[in-house]
């Protein structure tokens, strides 16, 4: 708790050495708690909850994205569509709306724009509707206070983690796996720091994913489909998993026993997504939202692995950064890989389905041009229900990416990126192709 306190209230992102020392100390402590103490669900749960509550009145120190969350929420409660205007446009008076005649109508507007940074302020919002609902709740309950909004957002994220603890435990029990495995997520310092500490909503998305998988294992596929659709409306990432449900729900193939159930599952999921997006639907929304999503593939670069190798080859051959071209090709490669996973693997159990989801999202991140630390929450949680543990190692190694934020500005250390991915990919290949793990996995 002392280390978490120091992390939450005294650490600066540019101080990488202290960050690494605190991060390592927290991982060591969590490892000792889980591996070398007698398992007591409620004691471990209280430890995890206490660590999260410790962050409650702190301002995130590793990410400034929360300023944009608060901005979007305050636009929403003013009746303004956050997908239509960029903060920069409103700040510069380039656009006028009937709801907003002055920037002063948005509480703390200048602080929020300055806090989110020029890059964020110059782009349209890319956060899906259910995520926006969380932002609106923060604005509703804390209309004039940045810290108040932070606390509301943090309570939502903590609540989602408690939901993951609850449904994760129940799903582990249904899969005949050790219930203590859920604490590799719930007590993981990476999760506590990146989600509760830095206010990233992967945990909210994953709450709906795990709840959906639990209901799917109980054959309650309609509600499971609705929850999966809701998860997409928090973060778009679960769209990757849709092809994998084909053989899980229709293992006998097309037009067989499970085909119509599988078809309805997809329709219910897609209908839920459409329903949540409908209040914002317009040509402007479609144009702005798709353009912003495209930036992640064709403009932004951070903590990539395979892409950085391809980029280096591009510089050696054509002499310039080929991200605009590669950013179009890599998503197609990811799609092909996921389709192959969907077609050639068996998904006759929920655990095999989750394993397929883990492999799919890992492939996606290994081929992505941008991999922020909090993204790894998804493979980490999925790994809890499988025999693979390389995402647990990844959740520690990802802290090396923060070396890019130095006192003199952003400068990515490619040597540390290479170490991160060499270790993670090496362990992943060892687990998948060399080490013979039992189907039910191991308890670390």
N, C-alpha and C positions, 0 to 999 in steps of 0.2 A: 504493500500500500504506500510505503514511503517512496518507492521508485515511481509508482503511478502519479503520486502527488508532484514529484519533481518534474515528471514528463508533462503533466497538464499545466503547470503554473510557472515553470522556470525555463523550459527548453525553448530555444530559438531554432527554426528550421535550418538556418545557415551553419549551425554548430554541429556538424556531422559526427565528429568524434564523440561528443556527449550523447548524441542521439543513438549511436551504435552501442555505446556502453550501457545506456539505460535499457535499450531494446534487448540486448543480450542478457542482461541481468534479469529482466522480466521473463524472458523465455526459459532461462535456467530455473527460475522459481516455479513457473507453471509446470515445467517438466517434472520437477521434484514432487510437486503436489500430486500430479496425476499418476506418476509412475511409482512413487515410493511411499505414499501414504495409503492407509486403509480407506477403501472407497466408501464414502458416505454422500449420497446424492444431495441431501439438503445442505450439508456443510459446504460442499463444493459450489452449490448454487448460490449460497449466501456470499461466498468469496467473490464469485463472478459479478453478482449484483452490486456488492459494495464497491468493487473497483469501478464499475460503470457510474454509480452515483457520485463517486469522488470527482468525476469530470463535470458534473452537472452545471456549476456556475462558471466554468472556464470558457474562454474564447479559443476556438481551434487554432493551433499553431503550426500545423503542417499543410494546410490547404485553405485557400480563400474562397472556395466555391460556395460556402454558406452565405456569403454576401449576395450572390446571385439568387440563391434560394429565397432569401428574405425579400429581395427586390421583386421577384416574380409573384410571391404571395401577396405583397402589398398592392401590386397592380391588380391582381384578381379581386381583392375585396373592394377595389375602386370600380370594378366592372370593366376593366381593361384587359383585352386578350394579350397575354404575355408573349404569344408567338408572332404578333404582328409588328411590334416595334422593338428595336434594340435600345438598351439603356443609353448608348451614345447618341442615338437619334433624338431621344427625348431630352437628354441633357443639353444638346446643342440647339434645341428649339426647331429642329428640322421638320418635325411633325406636330400637328395639333389635333387633339381629339376633343369631342364634346365632354368627355369625362375628366379630362386633364388639361387645364389651361395654363398651369404653372407647375414646374417641377417641385415646388414647395408643397404641393398636395400629397406628395409621397414623403412620409416621415423618414428622416435620416437619409434622404436621397443622395446627397453629396458624399456622405460617409460610405454608403453602400457602393456607389459607382467607383469611388477611389479604392475601396477595399477589394472589389472583384477584379480590378485591373483592366487595362485597356483592351487586352485580347478578348476577355470575356464580355466586356461592355460593347464591343463592336460586332457581336454576333447575336443572332436570334436564339431564343431559348430552345433547347433540345430535350427538355425533361417532359416525359409523358404525363397524361392527365391525372392519374392517381398520385403521382409524385407532386404535381402542382397542388392537389388537394391538401397534402401535408403542409406545403408552403403556406397555403391560404389559412390553415388552422393556426399556424405560428403567427401570421399577421393579425388574425382575428383576436387571439388571446393576448398578444403583445403588440399593440398598434404603434407604439412610439419608442419602444426599447429594443435595441439590437440584442443585448444580452437576454432579454425576456424571450425574444423569438428563438434564440439559440437554445434556451432551456426547453421550450416547447418542442422544438425539433428533436432534441436529445431524448426527451421523454417518449416520443413516438418510436425512435430507433431502439431504445431500451425495451419498450413494450414488444417490438418485433422480435428482438433477441430472446425474450422470455417465451414468446410463442414458438420460436425455433427449438428452444430447450424442451418445451412441452411436447410438441408434435415429433421432434427428433427422437426423443426418448421412446415415445409410443411406436414410432416406425421401426426403431432398432429392435424393440421387443417383438414386433410382428415378423421381423426378418431373422429372429433368433441370433442377434448380435449383441455383444456386451453393451449395456446402457451407458457405461462409463465413457464409451467412445464419443458421445456427444460433447463431452467436455474438451476434446481437442479443438472444438469450435468455441464453446462458451467461455472457457478459461484462456483461450489463445490471446496473448497480448496484441497480436496483429489485429484481431477482430475488435478488441476493446478500444485500441488506439484509433484505428482507421474509421470504424463505424460510429461508436459512441463518441470518441474524442473529436474526430474530424468531420462528423456529420455527413457521412456518405450513406446513401439509401439502398445499397446492395442488400443489407440485412432485411429491409422491408420487402424487397422483391423476393428474397430467399424464404422468408416466412410463408408467403403465398405458394411458392414452389413446393416446399416441404409439406405444407398442409395438403396441397393438391396430390402429391405422391402418396401420402398416408391414406387419403380417401380413395385414390385409385387402387391401392393395394387391398382396400376393403370392398372393391367393385362398385363404388359409388361414383361412377365416371362422369355423371352430369355435373354435379357440384365440383368435382375435380377439374373439369374442363373450364368452368366459370372462374375458379381460382387461378388456373393457369393463365387465362386471359387477363385477369386482374394483375398478375405478376408482370405481364408484358407491358401493362399500362403504368407500372412503376419504373421498370427498366426494360428496354427492348430485347435484352440478351436472351430470354427464354424462347424467343422465336427460333433460335438455333436448334432447339430440342424437338420441334414439331415433327420432323421426318422420322425420328426414332420411335414415336408412338405407334407408327404403322404396324410393325411386326409384333409389338406388345399387345395391341388390341385385336389384331387380325393375324395371328400366327400361322393360320392355314392358307393365307394368300387372298387374292382378289375374289370377291363374290362368294366367299365361304362364310362360315358361321359368324366370325367376328367382324366381317367387313362392314356391315351396316352400322354396328356400334362404333367402329373406328371412324366412319364417315360422319356420324352424328357428333362424335367427340370433337372433330375438327371444326364442324359448323358451329357448335356451341362456343368453342374457344374463340373463333374468329368473330362471332357475333358479339361476344363480350368485349373484345378489343374495339370493334367498331362503335359499340354503344358508349364506351368511355371516352372515345375521341370525338364523338358526334357534336358535343356542345361547342367545340372549337373549329369544326369543319368549315373550310372555305378554300378558295383557290389560293389565297394569300398564305394561309396556314400550310397547305400542302407544299407550296413552293419554298417557303422559308424553312420549314421543318426538314424537308428532304435535303435542301442545300446545306443546312447546318450539320446534318448527319454525314453528308458526303465529305465534309471537312476532315472528319476523323480518319478517313481512308486516304485522302489525296493531299492533305496539307500538313497535318500534325504528325510529329515524330517524338516519341519518348519511350525509353526503356524497351525497345524492340529487340528481337533476336534474329530470326531468319531474315527479316526485312533489312536489317542493318548490313548483313552479308551481301544481299542483293544490291543494296545501295552502293556499297563499296565497289562491287563488280561494275555497276553502272558508271561510277566515276572513272574507273580504269579503262572502260571501253568507249564511252561516248563523251565523258568529260563533264557531266553535270548530274544533278540529283534527278532521278527518274521516278520520284514518288507519284507524280501525276499518272504515269502509265501503270506502275506496279500497284498503286492503290486501287486500280480497277481490276487488275488480274487476280490479286490475292484473295479477294472475297469470293471470286468464282472458284478458285482452288479449294477454299474452305468449304463451299457448298458441295463441291464434288466429293470431297473427303467425307462429309457428313452423310451424303446420300449413300456412299459405299458402306459406311458404318451401319446405316439403316438397313441396307439390303443384305449384307453378308454376315451380320452377327445375329445370334439368336437372342430374343428378348422375352423368353417365356417365364421369367420371374421379375419382380420389381427390382431386386438387387442387380440383375443383369441390365435392366433399363437404366438404372442410375449409373452403372459403370459406363454404359454407352454415352450418357450425358457428360460424364467426367472426361472421357476421351475426346468428345466433340468440342467441349469448351476449351480444353487444353490445346487442341490443334488450332482453334481460332486465335487464342492468345499468342501462340508461338508464331503465327503468321501475321499478326496484327502490326500496324505501324505505331500504335500507341498502346502501352500497357501501364496504366497508373496503378499504384500499389493496391488500392482498394478493390480493384477488379478480381484479385486472387481470392476474395471471399467465396466466390462461387465454386471453383474447383476444390477449395478447402472443405466446405460443408459437404459437397457431394462425396468426397473421399471418405468421410466418416462412415458411410454406408457400403464401402467397397473394401477390397483387399489392398488397394494402392494407397501409399502414404507420401508419395513425392510432393503433393500439394502442401503438406505440413512443413516440409523443408522449404518449399517455395515461399510460404508465409513468413519465414525468417529471412531468407535471402533477398526478398523484395525490398528490404530496408536499404540495400546498397544503392537503390535508385535515388535516394534522397541526397546522395553526394553531389548531385547536379546543382543543388541550390546552395551556392557558396555566398560568402560575404560580398563578393564582387559581381554577383548576378548569376544567371543560369549558364552552366557550362557542364555538359554531360561527360562523365568519366567512363569512356567506352571499355576501359580495362575492367572496371568493376562490373559493368554490364556483362562482359564476356565471362567473368567468374561466376556471376549469378546464374546465367543460363547454362554454362558448362556443367555446373554442379547439378542443377535441377533436371536438365535433359539427360545427363548421365545416369542419375538415380532412376528417372522414369523409365529409360530404356532397360536398365538392369531389372527393375521390378516387372516390366511387361514381358521381356523376352528371355531373361536369364534366370532370375530367381523364381523358383517354383513355390508360389504362395498358395496356401489352401483357399478354396473358394470362399469360405466365410471370413477370410482375412486374419489378421493378427491383432492382438491387443498390445500396443506398445508399452 
